[in-house]
Amino acid sequence: MNAITATGVGQRFKGRWVLRRCSFAVPPGRVVGLVGPNGAGKTTLLRVLAGLLRPTEGEVRLDGRDPAAPEGLPTVAFLAQSKPLYPRFTVDDTVRFCRELNPRFDEPFARERLRRLDIPSAQRVGRLSGGQRAQVALTLTLAKRARLVLLDEPMADLDPLGRNDVMRDLMAATAEHGLTVVLSSHVLADLEDSCDHLVMVQQGRVQLAGDVDDLRAAHLAVDGLREHAAALTPHTVIQEGGSGRQATALLRPNGTFADPRWATRTPSLEEIVLAYLRNPDAATLPALELVTS
């Protein structure tokens, strides 16, 4: 059973569609990078997955359950981009408060992680730095021990060392507890090293979805001369570039690309994402095709 199955999900606010016909599936135990430009609908999609919004059309199932149903709520942990915490609570107060609200809350894990990060338990949350508040919020989210963890820009306030700590702990928690993690981020380098699944939202629709290895295998980066560009015509060209006579392109090959006049290689995840971001009208790769094949 998939950890997440979204089928034809649409969300409309005041007559405007923010999401439309979004379909994708995520197998369990994946670390999913949710990417897309600002305003693409990433936060709305996360709120739908968390059960905080009822989709206007379509449906979402988490392990086969409705995320908004009472039995589904303990299985999902959602950290909003604003990282809401009570500023007058101390860190210790915050941990105890979350322990009372969540029956599966892992207090020893939370206290050990905060100790390792040198975050003082007696300090009021409002007096912590932005990076420290982000680490406290993430610690509480992981300590809920939910099966699905949804993180909206969790590393926005963190320095490079803090981002490294977050990604290391997410990978460890996924491996140890079998979590499925979905995190939105604009830092593509972080996703390249840590995420094994991708969902890309563009203009309110899912443009790419699948395991990273499958997505890379479905694309091809080519380099050659513009005078040989006719060789690209049978294939789906996502982006073209280069200068002068030199040409580069990112393709979705339709069959085998075997023109010896072009050098070929498997593109990086960052190259694929940037190509689609620059070309929002590029043909959508069928979202369910890669995860069910």
Rosetta blueprint (number, residue, H / E / L):
1 M L
2 N L
3 A L
4 I E
5 T E
6 A E
7 T E
8 G E
9 V E
10 G E
11 Q E
12 R E
13 F E
14 K L
15 G L
16 R E
17 W E
18 V E
19 L E
20 R E
21 R E
22 C E
23 S E
24 F E
25 A E
26 V E
27 P L
28 P L
29 G L
30 R L
31 V E
32 V E
33 G E
34 L E
35 V E
36 G L
37 P L
38 N L
39 G L
40 A L
41 G L
42 K H
43 T H
44 T H
45 L H
46 L H
47 R H
48 V H
49 L H
50 A L
51 G L
52 L L
53 L L
54 R L
55 P L
56 T L
57 E E
58 G E
59 E E
60 V E
61 R E
62 L E
63 D L
64 G L
65 R E
66 D L
67 P L
68 A L
69 A L
70 P L
71 E L
72 G L
73 L H
74 P H
75 T H
76 V E
77 A E
78 F E
79 L E
80 A L
81 Q L
82 S L
83 K L
84 P L
85 L L
86 Y L
87 P L
88 R L
89 F L
90 T E
91 V H
92 D H
93 D H
94 T H
95 V H
96 R H
97 F H
98 C H
99 R H
100 E H
101 L H
102 N L
103 P L
104 R L
105 F L
106 D L
107 E H
108 P H
109 F H
110 A H
111 R H
112 E H
113 R H
114 L H
115 R H
116 R H
117 L L
118 D L
119 I L
120 P L
121 S L
122 A L
123 Q L
124 R E
125 V H
126 G H
127 R H
128 L L
129 S L
130 G H
131 G H
132 Q H
133 R H
134 A H
135 Q H
136 V H
137 A H
138 L H
139 T H
140 L H
141 T H
142 L H
143 A H
144 K L
145 R L
146 A L
147 R L
148 L E
149 V E
150 L E
151 L E
152 D E
153 E L
154 P L
155 M L
156 A L
157 D L
158 L L
159 D L
160 P H
161 L H
162 G H
163 R H
164 N H
165 D H
166 V H
167 M H
168 R H
169 D H
170 L H
171 M H
172 A H
173 A H
174 T H
175 A H
176 E H
177 H H
178 G L
179 L L
180 T E
181 V E
182 V E
183 L E
184 S E
185 S L
186 H L
187 V L
188 L H
189 A H
190 D H
191 L H
192 E H
193 D H
194 S H
195 C L
196 D L
197 H E
198 L E
199 V E
200 M E
201 V E
202 Q E
203 Q L
204 G L
205 R E
206 V E
207 Q E
208 L E
209 A E
210 G E
211 D E
212 V H
213 D H
214 D H
215 L H
216 R H
217 A H
218 A L
219 H L
220 L E
221 A E
222 V E
223 D E
224 G E
225 L E
226 R H
227 E H
228 H H
229 A H
230 A H
231 A H
232 L H
233 T L
234 P L
235 H L
236 T E
237 V E
238 I E
239 Q E
240 E E
241 G E
242 G L
243 S L
244 G L
245 R L
246 Q E
247 A E
248 T E
249 A E
250 L E
251 L E
252 R E
253 P L
254 N L
255 G L
256 T L
257 F L
258 A L
259 D L
260 P L
261 R L
262 W L
263 A E
264 T E
265 R E
266 T L
267 P L
268 S L
269 L H
270 E H
271 E H
272 I H
273 V H
274 L H
275 A H
276 Y H
277 L H
278 R H
279 N L
280 P L
281 D L
282 A L
283 A L
284 T L
285 L L
286 P L
287 A H
288 L H
289 E H
290 L H
291 V H
292 T H
293 S L
